[in-house]
Amino acid sequence: MQINGLFLLIFIRIVACMGINRKYPKTAMKLKQEEFKNDTFTYKRFSNSTTVQLPDSLSRHACPETQLFRKADSISTPESEYIFNRQLETHKHLLDFFKRLAIPNLDLNKTFEAYTPSIAISLSGGSFRSFLTSAGVLQAFDSRTPGSLRPGHLGGILQSSSYIAGVSGGSWLVSSLIMNDFKSIDQIKQQGCWRLDYPLLRGVPNLQINQNRGGNRKTKEGSTSKTKEKGKASSTDLKVSDIEIDPTLTITLDESNSFPDSFLKIFNKKTDETEVQMDIQTLEFYKQLHLQVSEKRKRGFKLSLTDYWGRAIANSVFPIINGSTSQETFSRIREKAVFKNHQLPFPIILSNTKNVEEKVKTKATSRLFEFNPYEFGSWEPGMDYFVLVEVLGSPLRNGKPYKGYCTSGYDDLGFITGVSSSLFNSVFHRIWEAISKTKKQTYESMKTIMNVFGVTFSHDEEHGMNHEKYVSDYAVISPNPFFNFENMTLESITNSTDLYLVDGGENENIPLEPFFHKTRQVDVVIAIDSSSDFKNYPNGTHLYGTSSRFNHKLNNMTFFHDNGEYSLFPSVPEVKKFVKMGFNKRPTFFGCNITTAFKKRGYQNSTRALTENWVPPLVVYLPNNEYTYHSNTSTFKLTYNHTEVESMLENGYSIGTYANGTIDKEFPICMGCAILKRQLDKTKTELSQLEVCRSCYNRYCYN
């Protein structure tokens, strides 16, 4: 029998804290299950415990008088106003940045007189590997970082950026920066706002396993071999170095060992005092976690394991105020001074929906949902509407409140961060299936324990687990804000009372899609890829996947340039060619030459071409690679000591600067040329006037 290793460990630790009587010495604390059931706690705090602030924001009130929903045919008015004011800030930083670059023959006054390039930074998924690698790159881009303004360095790009987006581990960093008032990475470290030396999930060990993503077992870099059974992960022992799952890790149990017997071994009597103390501290951690999350359930909302996951992330990367982990909603960050003063790149967090039926999915769709400080919604056909993020959790039907009130406080930033990075969704059914095959008494006990966490499931003798009724490993937005929403055509969304969301990295592990809409007017996207495509390094799989989706014949998102109509995303080579050309180990620009980089769909046949004057952004691809440190840490490594943190950050800094300009001393200038590229295209500037930029494009452009 095969059980998912990571989730089993997490599951066991949670259940262990739920009242299964373990015999400790008299000095140890016992916890009764009914205490959890009643959500009442009387306990002693331990010195190592992390306390959390109870939410006081989940409340009912009169609904806003403004329109709650809008069609996704443009950005919202508040976002537009924010970007306008943000670019008043970025303009002066861009001038300083280009003055330092001193690009020959570039007339700064003429170039920037009425133009401010719009820069977006995209942070991929990859747990703490992505979190730390991306943080290192942002250090390199931050003018506040000591040494970042020296020759060969790139300080100022962060201050010059209009947008920042994250998915999964990348979203942890976006949220952490928000909650830490956009302080520099150095300041955040010095103030102890990251607690990475404590396990993200207490009692769960680090798993140094090399994962590959995508459902295929990797045999060598750039190639794949299909698993024996389509749609299922390959079974292997933990000793094997390369294990393919997304993001699953399997262990093989002896067939003679039943699941209950293996499970109950966890609860053996402990005699060692140190081990007992560790168990008590673990117990305290999960008690605190449950106490904080249970408030949501007590106020009538459905829970999923992602609620707990999100709070665990917050405990690790959000600041502590008055002894408690700070807590904030996404909408209320608008009240922060750093946001009011437009000092923060506009933040976006991505997630993916599981409401969409498999039969309506195509290779041309992504089914992505986007959270930002003003709205929640999607740009995807059939789902292309946004709702005010502050009314999530409100009972809405066809876009209107039907109980006479709205809810505030549901858009907790920790929860949203967890939604974007849930590790549970693709593996939890394995636990359900295992439980369903146990003896009835064990099955009922396990079901009762999980119900305490708001996790419910159904079972019938004929068909076993019924996944249609409740999928508790997904993050649940309940009530579904798009329930019975007539303007949205995708019925699998509108017919459901609940909206199920999962790790955004399952569909687009590099959050690029938000920036390929004309309405956002982005000039360049700097994409930091920390995916685990092969041995925990990227090999272009996800960039190629995004390109393939946009270039699919069923995808009708196009733009016009000169006399042609083109696909919206530049062409990217297949993985084998990507690796052969070394793009997985160095910076690369995608989308340079418009007529060759983008797939031509036909010739202009609309007046739209005469008024558009828009070209999709250039993509600057920065892959995680070893410069100063083995940065291919496991997605399931949940603890980093001080040395590891500093080493990951240093390597990330080198990724952002291409080894501080030691490999190519003109790389900073080339980054400047990448930022300018779309303006040069729009003004039809002859590159002969900027010879250094032409040289840069020859070196770094794929097409």
C-alpha positions in Angstrom: 0.0 0.0 0.0 1.3 3.5 -0.9 0.8 6.5 1.3 1.9 10.0 0.6 5.0 10.6 2.7 4.9 14.3 3.4 1.2 14.5 4.0 1.2 11.4 6.2 3.8 13.0 8.4 1.8 16.3 8.6 -1.5 14.3 9.1 0.0 12.2 11.9 1.3 15.2 13.8 -2.0 17.0 13.6 -3.9 14.0 14.7 -1.4 13.3 17.4 -2.4 16.6 18.9 -6.1 15.9 18.7 -6.5 13.8 21.8 -5.1 10.3 21.2 -3.9 9.5 24.6 -0.2 9.2 24.7 1.4 8.2 28.0 3.8 10.8 29.2 5.6 11.1 32.5 3.7 13.1 35.1 5.6 16.3 34.2 4.1 16.2 30.7 0.8 17.7 29.8 -2.3 15.7 28.7 -4.8 17.1 26.3 -8.4 15.8 26.1 -10.1 15.5 22.8 -13.2 17.2 24.0 -11.2 20.3 24.7 -10.5 20.5 20.9 -14.1 19.7 20.1 -15.4 22.6 22.2 -12.7 24.9 21.0 -11.8 25.7 24.6 -8.3 25.7 25.8 -6.6 25.8 29.2 -2.9 25.4 28.8 0.5 26.6 29.9 2.6 28.5 27.4 6.1 27.2 26.7 9.1 29.4 26.1 9.5 28.2 22.5 5.9 28.5 21.5 4.6 30.8 18.8 1.3 32.5 19.8 -1.0 34.0 17.3 -3.4 36.8 17.5 -7.1 35.8 17.3 -9.0 37.4 14.4 -11.4 40.1 15.4 -12.2 41.2 11.9 -14.7 38.5 10.8 -17.9 40.4 11.1 -21.2 41.3 9.5 -22.1 44.7 8.3 -24.0 46.6 5.7 -22.7 45.9 2.1 -20.8 48.6 0.3 -22.9 51.0 -1.8 -20.4 50.6 -4.6 -20.7 47.9 -7.3 -19.5 44.6 -6.0 -18.7 43.0 -9.4 -17.2 44.1 -12.7 -16.3 42.6 -16.0 -12.7 41.8 -16.5 -12.2 44.0 -19.6 -9.8 46.4 -17.9 -8.1 46.9 -14.6 -10.1 48.5 -11.8 -10.2 52.2 -11.3 -8.4 51.9 -7.9 -5.6 49.8 -9.4 -5.3 52.3 -12.3 -5.0 55.2 -9.8 -2.5 53.3 -7.7 -0.3 52.5 -10.8 -0.5 56.1 -11.9 0.8 57.3 -8.5 3.2 54.5 -8.2 4.8 55.5 -11.5 5.3 59.0 -10.2 7.6 57.3 -7.7 9.2 54.8 -10.1 10.1 57.5 -12.6 12.7 59.2 -10.4 14.2 55.8 -9.4 14.4 54.8 -13.1 16.2 58.1 -13.9 18.7 57.4 -11.1 19.2 53.8 -12.3 19.8 54.8 -15.9 22.1 57.6 -14.9 24.3 55.0 -13.2 24.2 52.7 -16.2 25.3 55.5 -18.5 24.2 53.8 -21.7 26.1 55.4 -24.6 24.0 57.6 -26.9 20.9 57.3 -24.7 19.3 60.7 -24.2 17.7 60.3 -20.8 15.7 63.5 -20.9 14.2 62.7 -24.2 13.6 59.0 -23.4 11.9 59.6 -20.1 10.3 63.0 -20.6 6.9 61.5 -21.1 7.5 57.8 -20.6 7.9 55.6 -17.6 8.6 51.9 -18.3 6.3 49.6 -16.4 8.3 46.8 -14.8 6.7 43.7 -13.2 8.5 41.1 -11.1 7.3 37.5 -11.1 8.2 35.1 -8.3 7.7 31.4 -9.0 6.6 28.7 -6.7 9.0 26.4 -4.9 8.4 26.6 -1.1 11.3 28.1 0.9 13.7 27.5 -2.0 11.8 30.1 -4.0 11.2 32.3 -1.0 14.9 32.7 -0.3 16.1 32.7 -3.9 13.6 35.4 -4.8 14.5 37.3 -1.7 18.2 37.2 -2.7 17.3 38.5 -6.2 15.2 41.3 -4.7 18.2 42.2 -2.5 20.2 42.7 -5.6 17.4 44.9 -7.1 17.0 47.0 -3.9 18.9 50.3 -3.8 18.8 50.0 0.1 21.0 46.9 0.1 24.6 47.8 0.9 26.7 47.6 -2.2 23.8 47.3 -4.6 24.7 50.6 -6.3 28.2 49.7 -7.2 29.3 49.0 -10.8 28.1 45.6 -11.9 25.1 45.7 -9.5 21.4 46.4 -10.1 20.1 48.3 -7.1 17.1 50.4 -8.0 15.1 48.0 -10.1 12.9 47.1 -7.2 12.1 50.8 -6.5 11.4 51.2 -10.2 8.9 48.3 -10.4 5.2 48.8 -10.8 4.0 45.3 -10.1 5.1 42.2 -8.2 3.3 38.8 -8.3 3.9 35.6 -6.5 2.6 32.0 -6.6 3.1 29.4 -4.0 6.5 30.0 -2.3 6.8 33.2 -4.2 3.6 34.4 -2.7 5.1 33.9 0.8 7.7 36.5 0.0 5.1 38.9 -1.5 3.0 38.6 1.6 6.0 38.8 4.0 7.1 42.1 2.3 3.6 43.5 2.6 3.3 42.6 6.3 6.8 43.9 7.0 5.9 47.3 5.4 8.2 46.7 2.5 11.3 47.0 4.5 14.5 45.8 2.9 15.4 42.1 3.2 18.4 43.2 5.3 16.1 45.0 7.7 13.6 42.1 7.9 16.5 39.7 8.7 18.0 42.0 11.3 14.6 42.5 13.1 14.1 38.7 13.3 10.9 38.8 11.3 11.6 35.5 9.6 11.7 32.4 11.9 12.9 29.9 9.4 15.0 28.0 12.0 11.8 26.8 13.5 10.0 24.1 11.4 7.1 25.5 9.3 5.2 22.5 10.6 6.4 21.4 14.0 7.3 17.7 14.3 7.6 17.2 10.5 11.3 16.6 9.6 13.0 18.1 6.6 12.9 15.8 3.6 15.9 16.3 1.3 14.4 14.7 -1.7 14.8 15.8 -5.3 11.4 16.3 -6.9 10.4 16.7 -10.5 7.1 18.1 -11.5 4.6 17.3 -14.2 3.6 13.7 -13.8 6.6 12.1 -15.5 9.7 10.4 -14.0 12.8 12.3 -15.2 15.6 10.1 -16.5 18.0 12.8 -17.5 17.8 16.6 -17.8 15.6 17.6 -20.6 13.9 14.3 -21.2 11.1 12.3 -19.5 9.7 8.8 -19.4 6.1 8.2 -18.7 5.1 6.3 -15.6 3.4 3.0 -16.1 0.0 4.1 -15.2 -1.3 7.3 -16.7 -2.3 10.0 -14.2 -0.6 8.2 -11.2 2.7 8.9 -9.6 5.4 6.4 -9.8 5.9 4.3 -6.7 9.4 4.2 -5.3 11.3 4.0 -2.1 12.6 7.2 -0.4 16.2 6.1 -1.2 15.7 6.9 -4.8 17.1 10.3 -5.6 14.6 11.5 -8.2 11.0 11.1 -7.3 8.3 12.6 -9.6 5.2 13.9 -8.1 3.4 17.3 -8.1 4.2 17.9 -5.3 3.9 14.4 -4.0 6.4 12.1 -2.4 5.6 8.5 -1.8 6.7 5.8 0.6 6.0 2.2 0.3 4.7 0.3 3.2 5.0 -3.5 3.6 1.7 -5.0 2.4 1.5 -7.1 5.6 1.4 -3.9 7.6 -2.0 -2.5 7.7 -2.5 1.3 7.7 -4.0 1.4 11.2 -1.0 -0.7 12.6 1.5 1.6 10.9 -0.3 4.6 12.1 -0.7 3.6 15.7 3.1 3.0 16.0 3.4 6.8 16.2 1.7 6.8 19.6 4.0 4.5 21.5 4.9 5.4 25.1 7.7 7.8 25.4 10.2 7.7 28.2 13.0 10.0 27.2 12.4 13.5 28.8 13.9 15.3 25.8 11.6 13.5 23.4 8.6 14.2 25.7 9.5 17.9 25.8 9.7 18.0 22.0 6.3 16.4 21.8 4.9 18.9 24.2 6.2 21.8 22.2 4.8 20.2 19.0 1.5 19.8 20.8 1.6 23.4 21.8 2.3 24.5 18.2 -0.8 22.7 16.9 -2.9 23.9 19.7 -2.1 27.4 18.9 -2.7 26.8 15.3 -6.0 25.2 15.9 -7.1 27.9 18.4 -6.5 30.6 15.8 -8.1 28.9 12.9 -11.1 27.6 14.8 -12.4 31.1 15.3 -13.3 31.1 11.6 -15.3 27.9 12.0 -17.0 29.1 15.2 -18.3 32.0 13.1 -20.0 29.7 10.7 -17.4 29.3 7.9 -16.2 26.1 6.4 -12.6 25.2 7.0 -10.0 23.2 5.0 -6.5 22.2 5.9 -5.3 25.2 3.9 -6.6 27.4 6.7 -4.0 25.8 9.0 -1.3 25.8 6.4 -1.8 29.5 5.8 -1.5 30.3 9.5 1.7 28.1 9.7 3.2 30.1 6.9 2.3 33.4 8.6 3.9 32.2 11.8 7.2 31.8 9.9 7.4 34.9 7.8 5.0 37.5 9.2 6.3 39.9 11.9 5.5 39.4 15.5 3.8 42.3 17.3 3.4 42.3 21.1 4.3 38.7 21.2 1.8 37.6 18.6 2.1 36.9 14.8 0.5 39.9 13.1 -2.6 39.3 11.1 -4.1 41.4 8.4 -6.6 41.2 5.5 -5.5 41.8 1.9 -8.0 44.7 1.6 -6.8 46.4 4.7 -3.2 46.7 3.6 -4.5 49.7 1.6 -4.4 51.5 5.0 -0.7 50.9 5.4 1.5 53.9 5.0 3.7 52.1 2.5 0.6 51.4 0.3 -0.9 54.9 0.7 2.4 56.4 -0.3 2.7 54.1 -3.3 6.1 52.8 -2.2 5.1 49.2 -2.8 4.9 47.5 -6.2 1.2 46.6 -6.7 1.0 43.0 -5.3 -0.8 40.1 -7.0 -1.2 36.5 -5.7 -2.4 33.7 -8.0 -4.4 30.6 -7.3 -6.0 27.9 -9.4 -9.6 26.7 -9.3 -10.7 23.0 -9.1 -14.4 23.7 -9.8 -13.8 23.5 -13.5 -14.7 20.1 -14.9 -12.0 18.2 -16.7 -14.1 17.9 -19.8 -14.2 21.7 -20.3 -10.5 22.2 -19.7 -8.3 22.7 -22.7 -4.6 23.2 -23.4 -5.5 26.8 -24.1 -6.9 27.6 -20.7 -5.4 28.1 -17.2 -8.3 28.6 -14.9 -6.3 31.0 -12.8 -7.8 33.3 -10.1 -6.0 36.4 -8.9 -6.0 38.1 -5.6 -5.0 41.8 -5.2 -5.6 44.4 -2.6 -8.8 45.5 -4.3 -10.3 42.5 -6.1 -10.6 38.8 -6.5 -11.4 37.2 -9.8 -10.1 35.9 -13.2 -9.3 37.1 -16.7 -10.1 33.7 -18.2 -12.9 33.3 -20.7 -16.1 32.1 -19.0 -14.7 33.3 -15.6 -13.8 36.8 -16.6 -15.2 38.8 -13.6 -13.9 40.4 -10.5 -15.5 40.9 -7.1 -14.4 43.3 -4.3 -11.9 41.3 -2.2 -13.3 42.7 1.0 -16.7 41.1 0.5 -15.4 37.5 0.2 -17.2 35.4 2.7 -20.5 37.3 2.1 -23.7 35.4 1.1 -24.1 36.5 -2.5 -26.4 35.2 -5.2 -26.2 36.4 -8.8 -23.9 39.2 -7.6 -26.2 40.5 -4.9 -26.3 39.9 -1.1 -29.4 37.9 -0.4 -29.3 37.9 3.4 -29.1 41.6 3.8 -25.5 41.8 5.0 -21.9 41.4 3.9 -18.9 39.9 5.7 -15.6 41.6 6.2 -12.3 40.0 7.3 -12.5 36.8 5.2 -9.6 37.9 3.0 -7.0 37.1 5.6 -3.6 37.5 4.0 -2.3 34.4 5.7 -5.2 32.3 4.3 -4.7 33.8 0.8 -1.0 32.9 1.0 -1.9 29.4 2.0 -4.4 29.2 -0.9 -1.7 30.0 -3.4 0.7 27.3 -2.0 -1.4 24.4 -0.6 0.7 21.3 -0.7 -2.2 19.1 0.2 -4.5 19.2 -2.8 -2.9 16.7 -5.1 -2.2 14.1 -2.5 -4.9 14.2 0.1 -7.2 11.7 -1.6 -4.6 9.0 -0.9 -5.1 9.5 2.8 -8.9 9.4 2.3 -8.6 6.2 0.3 -6.4 4.6 2.9 -8.8 5.5 5.7 -11.8 4.2 3.8 -10.3 0.8 3.6 -9.7 0.4 7.4 -11.8 -1.3 9.9 -15.1 0.6 10.6 -14.1 1.5 14.2 -10.8 3.1 13.0 -12.5 4.7 10.1 -15.1 6.4 12.3 -12.4 7.5 14.8 -10.3 9.0 12.1 -13.4 10.7 10.6 -14.3 12.2 13.9 -10.8 13.6 14.4 -10.7 15.2 11.0 -14.2 16.6 11.5 -12.7 18.6 14.4 -10.6 20.4 11.8 -13.6 21.1 9.7 -12.5 18.4 7.2 -15.4 16.2 6.2 -15.9 13.4 3.7 -18.5 10.8 2.7 -18.2 7.1 2.1 -20.5 4.5 0.8 -20.0 0.8 0.7 -20.5 0.4 -3.1 -18.3 3.3 -4.4 -16.0 4.1 -1.5 -14.9 7.7 -1.2 -17.2 10.3 -2.8 -14.9 13.1 -3.9 -17.7 15.0 -5.6 -19.4 16.1 -2.3 -16.5 17.6 -0.5 -12.9 17.9 -1.4 -11.3 19.1 1.9 -7.7 19.2 0.7 -8.6 22.2 -1.5 -8.9 25.6 0.0 -12.5 26.5 0.1 -14.0 30.0 -0.4 -17.5 29.6 1.0 -19.9 31.0 0.2 -18.8 31.1 -3.5 -19.0 34.8 -4.5 -19.9 33.8 -8.1 -22.8 31.5 -7.0 -25.7 31.7 -9.6 -23.8 34.6 -11.2 -25.6 34.9 -14.5 -23.0 37.0 -16.2 -20.4 34.3 -15.8 -20.8 31.5 -18.3 -18.8 28.7 -16.8 -21.5 26.7 -15.0 -19.1 24.5 -13.0 -18.2 27.8 -11.2 -21.7 29.4 -10.9 -23.6 26.2 -9.9 -21.4 25.5 -6.9 -22.1 27.0 -3.5 -18.4 26.7 -2.7 -15.3 27.7 -4.7 -12.4 25.4 -4.5 -8.9 26.8 -5.0 -5.5 25.1 -5.0 -1.8 25.8 -5.4 -1.5 28.3 -8.2 1.7 26.6 -9.2 -0.3 23.6 -10.4 -1.2 25.5 -13.5 1.3 28.4 -13.8 4.3 28.1 -11.5 5.7 31.4 -12.8 3.0 34.0 -12.5 3.2 35.6 -15.9 -0.4 35.6 -17.1 -1.5 38.7 -15.1 1.0 40.9 -17.0 -0.1 39.8 -20.5 -3.2 42.0 -20.6 -3.1 45.2 -22.5 -4.9 47.0 -19.8 -1.9 46.7 -17.4 0.5 48.1 -20.0 3.5 46.2 -18.7 6.8 46.7 -20.7 9.0 44.0 -19.1 8.4 41.1 -16.8 11.4 39.9 -14.7 10.6 36.2 -14.1 12.5 34.5 -11.3 12.1 30.7 -11.8 12.8 28.5 -8.8 10.8 25.5 -10.0 11.9 21.9 -9.3 11.8 20.6 -12.8 15.0 18.5 -12.6 16.9 17.9 -9.3 15.1 20.9 -7.8 16.4 23.2 -10.5 14.3 24.7 -13.3 14.7 23.5 -16.9 12.1 25.7 -18.7 9.2 23.4 -18.3 6.9 26.0 -16.8 7.9 28.8 -19.1 7.3 26.5 -22.1 4.0 25.4 -20.7 2.8 29.0 -20.4 4.0 29.7 -24.0 2.2 26.6 -25.3 -1.0 27.6 -23.7 -1.0 31.1 -25.1 0.0 29.8 -28.6 -2.6 27.1 -28.7 -4.9 27.3 -31.6 -7.9 27.5 -29.3 -6.5 30.5 -27.5 -7.8 33.6 -29.2 -5.9 36.2 -27.2 -3.9 38.1 -29.8 -2.3 41.5 -30.5 -1.7 43.5 -33.7 1.6 44.8 -34.8 2.2 46.5 -38.2 0.2 44.3 -40.6 0.1 41.1 -38.6 -1.9 39.5 -35.9 0.1 37.5 -33.3 -0.3 35.2 -30.3 0.1 37.1 -27.0 3.1 35.2 -25.5 6.5 34.7 -27.1 7.6 31.3 -28.4 9.8 29.3 -26.0 11.8 26.2 -27.0 10.9 22.8 -25.8 12.7 21.6 -22.7 15.4 19.6 -24.5 16.4 22.5 -26.7 16.0 24.9 -23.7 18.6 23.0 -21.7 20.9 22.4 -24.7 21.0 26.2 -25.3 21.8 26.7 -21.6 18.8 28.9 -20.9 18.3 27.0 -17.6 21.6 28.3 -16.3 21.8 32.0 -17.4 19.6 35.0 -18.0 17.6 35.0 -21.3 15.3 37.5 -22.9 12.1 36.2 -24.6 10.0 38.3 -27.0 12.7 40.6 -28.4 12.0 40.6 -32.1 8.2 41.0 -32.4 7.8 39.5 -35.9 9.9 36.4 -35.1 9.4 35.9 -31.4 5.6 35.8 -31.5 3.5 33.3 -33.5 1.8 34.9 -36.4 -1.9 34.2 -36.6 -2.7 36.1 -39.7 -3.0 39.6 -41.1 -4.9 42.6 -39.7 -8.5 42.5 -40.5 -9.8 45.0 -37.9 -9.6 48.6 -37.1 -8.4 47.4 -33.7 -4.9 47.3 -35.2 -5.0 51.0 -35.9 -5.7 52.0 -32.3 -4.0 49.4 -30.2 -0.3 50.5 -30.4 0.5 47.9 -27.8 3.0 45.1 -27.7 3.1 42.4 -24.9 6.0 42.7 -22.4 9.5 41.3 -22.9 10.3 38.4 -20.5 13.6 38.5 -18.7 14.0 35.0 -17.5 16.3 34.4 -14.4 16.5 30.7 -13.5 17.7 29.4 -10.1 21.2 28.1 -10.6 24.3 27.5 -8.5 26.6 30.5 -8.4 27.8 30.5 -4.8 25.7 27.8 -3.2 23.8 24.6 -3.9 20.4 26.3 -4.1 18.4 23.2 -5.2 17.0 22.6 -1.8 13.9 20.4 -1.5 10.5 21.8 -1.7 9.8 19.9 1.5 12.7 21.4 3.4 10.8 23.3 6.1 13.7 24.5 8.2 16.7 26.7 7.3 19.4 27.7 9.8 21.2 31.1 9.7 24.0 29.9 7.5 21.6 28.3 5.0 19.5 31.4 4.8 22.5 33.6 4.2 23.9 31.2 1.6 20.6 31.1 -0.3 20.2 34.8 -0.3 23.8 35.3 -1.5 23.2 32.9 -4.4 19.9 34.7 -5.2 21.8 38.0 -5.3 24.2 36.5 -7.8 21.2 35.2 -9.9 19.9 38.7 -10.1 23.2 40.3 -11.1 24.6 37.4 -13.2 27.4 36.9 -10.7 27.7 40.6 -10.0 28.7 41.4 -13.5 31.8 39.1 -13.3 30.6 36.8 -16.2 29.5 39.8 -18.3 30.5 43.2 -17.1 27.8 44.7 -19.4 25.0 42.7 -17.9 23.6 45.7 -15.9 23.5 47.7 -19.1 21.8 44.8 -20.8 19.1 44.8 -18.1 18.6 48.4 -18.8 18.3 47.7 -22.5 15.6 45.0 -21.7 13.6 47.6 -19.7 13.8 50.0 -22.7 13.0 47.4 -25.4 9.3 48.0 -25.8 9.7 51.8 -25.9 12.3 51.4 -28.6 9.8 49.1 -30.5 7.0 51.7 -30.1 9.1 54.6 -31.3 10.8 52.5 -34.0 14.1 53.6 -32.8 17.0 52.4 -34.9 19.3 50.2 -32.8 22.3 51.6 -34.7 21.8 54.5 -32.4 22.2 52.3 -29.4 25.0 49.9 -30.4 25.5 48.5 -26.9 21.8 47.5 -26.7 22.0 45.8 -30.1 24.9 43.8 -28.7 23.0 42.9 -25.6 20.0 41.7 -27.6 22.3 39.5 -29.7 23.7 37.9 -26.5 20.6 37.5 -24.4 17.6 37.3 -26.8 16.3 33.9 -27.8 14.2 35.3 -30.6 
